[in-house]
Amino acid sequence: MKLDSTVSAVVTGGASGLGAATARALAAKGVKVAIFDLQEEKGTALASELGGVFCECNVTDDASVDAAFAKSREAIGQERILVNCAGTGNAIKTASRSKEDGSIKHFPLDAFNWIIQINLVGTFRCIAKSAAGMLTLDPMEDGERGAIVNTASVAAEDGQIGQAAYSASKGGVVGMTLPIARDLGNENIRVNTILPGIFDTPLLAGAPQPVRDALGASVLNPKRLGIPDEYANLAMCMIENGYFNGEDVRLDGGIRMAMPKPESWRLDAASYPVAIELQTRFQDMDINGHLNNVAFAALFESGRVLLNRQVRPLEKRAANERTMVAAVEINYLAEGNLPDPVKIATGIGRLGTSSWTIVQAMFQNGRPIATCDTVVVCRTDGQAKPLRAEMVAELEANLVKPV
C-alpha cells in the first residue's frame, strides 16, 4: 500500500507505547492519523503533534467505538488502515492457596472476562467496524482497499503462570487472524498480527532497573527490551507490503518464555527432612551417556518409598486404607551423568484434607539436577476420606522447612 496524505489510519491504544510509535511512523509518511485511547491528555497532545485527531474510545463499549469512528471519519476521512494496540493484562492463578492462612480461591471470572473483552472482543469489535467502513472505499491504484494490523503477544504461545486470561485473549487474536483475512480477501483488505515479546513500554516503565535488566538479559539476541519503534517498523512493513497477509509474526529477539525457576529453598538439600544417596547404574544411561527420563522417575520413587515407610509404616496402616498417586511432575534442571551417585531429598510440601504433596529435589555432585512434585490421595474403602489424626501428625513431622 502506498502511503501518503490521501490515506487515513486509526490506531487504537495510540496514546502511548507501541501504538504511539506506530502513529508517529504513519504520520511520518504523510498519513492522517486518528488516535483511539482512554488517555485523553496524552492522546490529545500526540494528535496535536502529528496533525491528527484524538478520539476517546473504550473498545469494550459499542457506542464508544461507534462514536470514535464517527469523529475520526468526520475529521480525517474513512480510514484505510487500522492498527489495534489497545490491550491490558493481569496475573492471577487459575486456583491457588493463600500463603498466610492456606485458604483456597480461584480466578475471579469477572477478571477473566474483563481481559477477554478488552484484548479479544475489543480487537474484533474495532476490526469489524473498521472493515465495514473500508468496504465503502474504492480500491487504490495498486488494487488495495485496506490493511489491518493486530497486536497479540508471545504469551499466545508461551503463556506463563498467572496468564490464563491474557494468553487466552492473545491466542484468540492469533487464531482469528487468518479467518478474518479470508473473510476480507475478496474485498482486498489484508489482515496480519504481531506477537511482541518484552518491550520497553509504559507497562514496564515503573519496574525497578534490576528487574528491567533481568528481563532484557532473558532475550536471546539482542539482550535488551524491545523498542516501540521496532514494533512500528514491522507494522509499517505489514501495511506497505501488499503480499503480507494472513500472518502472525513473533517480534521478540528470539526469546522463548520458559517455566520460572524453582524457589531457592527447593534447591537446598537442607530444606528436606529425608535424604538418601543412590548409585546410578549402566541401565540408567541414554544414548548420550546421561541419565534417562525413566531413571529420573525411578530414583525419585526410591526417595518417596523411604519417606512413606517413615510416615506410614506397614504395621500402622488400616486394613481398608490405600494410597494412590494422583499426579507426578518432574522438572529437569540439568543433565545427570553416570556413574556418579545422586542424592534424593524428600519432604512433605502441602497437606490437604485427604491428600498431600511430596516435594523432592535430586542432587549430583552438589548441584540440583531435577525437582519432583507428587500428589498422593488417601482412600478408605475405595473413597477419598479425611486423613486420620495419626497420619496427619506423621506428615506434619516431615514437612519441608525452607532455608
C-alpha positions, 0 to 999 in steps of 0.5 A: 500500500502506498502511503501518503496524505490521501490515506487515513489510519486509526490506531487504537491504544495510540496514546502511548507505547507501541501504538504511539510509535506506530502513529508517529511512523504513519504520520511520518509518511504523510498519513492522517492519523486518528488516535483511539485511547482512554488517555485523553491528555496524552492522546490529545497532545500526540494528535496535536503533534502529528496533525491528527485527531484524538478520539476517546474510545473504550473498545469494550463499549459499542457506542464508544467505538461507534462514536470514535469512528464517527469523529475520526471519519468526520475529521480525517476521512474513512480510514484505510488502515487500522492498527489495534494496540489497545490491550491490558493484562493481569496475573492471577492463578487459575486456583491457588492457596493463600500463603498466610492462612492456606485458604483456597480461591480461584480466578475471579471470572469477572477478571477473566472476562474483563481481559477477554473483552478488552484484548479479544472482543475489543480487537474484533469489535474495532476490526469489524467496524473498521472493515465495514467502513473500508468496504465503502472505499474504492480500491487504490491504484495498486488494487488495495482497499485496506490493511489491518494490523493486530497486536497479540503477544508471545504469551499466545504461545508461551503463556506463563503462570498467572496468564490464563486470561491474557494468553487466552485473549492473545491466542484468540487474536492469533487464531482469528487472524487468518479467518478474518483475512479470508473473510476480507480477501475478496474485498482486498483488505489484508489482515496480519498480527504481531506477537511482541515479546518484552518491550520497553513500554509504559507497562514496564516503565515503573519496574525497578532497573534490576528487574528491567535488566533481568528481563532484557538479559532473558532475550536471546539476541539482542539482550535488551527490551524491545523498542516501540519503534521496532514494533512500528517498523514491522507494522509499517512493513505489514501495511506497505507490503501488499503480499503480507497477509494472513500472518502472525509474526513473533517480534521478540529477539528470539526469546522463548518464555520458559517455566520460572525457576524453582524457589531457592529453598527447593534447591537446598538439600537442607530444606528436606527432612529425608535424604538418601544417596543412590548409585546410578547404574549402566541401565540408567544411561541414554544414548548420550551417556546421561541419565534417562527420563525413566531413571529420573522417575525411578530414583525419585520413587526410591526417595518417596518409598523411604519417606512413606515407610517413615510416615506410614509404616506397614504395621500402622496402616488400616486394613481398608486404607490405600494410597494412590498417586494422583499426579507426578511432575518432574522438572529437569534442571540439568543433565545427570551423568553416570556413574556418579551417585545422586542424592534424593531429598524428600519432604512433605510440601502441602497437606490437604484434607485427604491428600498431600504433596511430596516435594523432592529435589535430586542432587549430583555432585552438589548441584540440583539436577531435577525437582519432583512434585507428587500428589498422593490421595488417601482412600478408605474403602475405595473413597477419598476420606479425611486423613486420620489424626495419626497420619496427619501428625506423621506428615506434619513431622516431615514437612519441608522447612525452607532455608 
